[in-house]
Amino acid sequence: MFGRLGAGELILILAIALVIFGPAKLPQIGQSLGKAINEFKSSANKVTKDLEVDVDTNKTSEVVKESETSKN
């Protein structure tokens, strides 16, 4: 239902934004929005990498525990 926006919907959203914010403010808003999206993506990537490291660490510690148990 809300998954995809067509060209008509995007034009309508742009027209509404133009009326609300005015043509002088629109580039600044676009730039701020782009920076916010970029920061969100980099934070999401950092969280993903941290989780991967945690999973790898947990797997490694499980292997070490299993090898210590099998030695005893």
N, C-alpha and C positions, 0 to 999 in steps of 0.2 A: 504494500500500500504506500509506504513512505520511502521505499528503497531507492527508487530511481527518479531523477529529475530530468525532464526533457528540456529542449531549447526554449519552449514557451514559458515554462515555469521559471527558468533562470532569468529570462528577460523580464518577467513580471517582478521577480525579487530585486533585480538590479534597478528597475524603474521605481519601485517603492523606496529602496535605499537612497536613490538619487533625490527623491522628493523630501524624504525625512532629513537627510544629512547635508544635502547640497553638493554641487559639483566640486567645490574647493576641498571639502573634507573627505570625499570618497577615496582618493589615493592614500591618504594617511590611514584611514580605516583599513584599507586593503593591506597596507604594509604591516600594520599592527596585527592583523589577523594572520598574515603569513608568518610573522615572527612567533606568534603564539602557537600555531600549528607545528612549526619547526621545533620549538622547545618541548612541546608535548611528545612529539615523535622521539626526540633524543632522550627524554626521561623514560619513555616506554621501552626504548632499546636498552637503556641502562638497567632497568628493572629486570628485563628479560635476561641480560647477561649475568646479573647477580643471581637470579634463580638458577641458571644453568650451572654456575660455579657451585652453588649450594648443592644441587643435585649430584654433580660430579664428586664433590667432597663427601657427601653421604654414601655414594656408591663405593668410593675408595675406602672409607672407614668400615663399611660392611665387609668388604673383601679382606681387610686386615683382621677384623674380628673373626671371620671364618677361618682364615689361615692360622690364627693363634689357637682357636678352638681345636682345629684338626691336629695341631702339633702336640697338644696335651692329651 
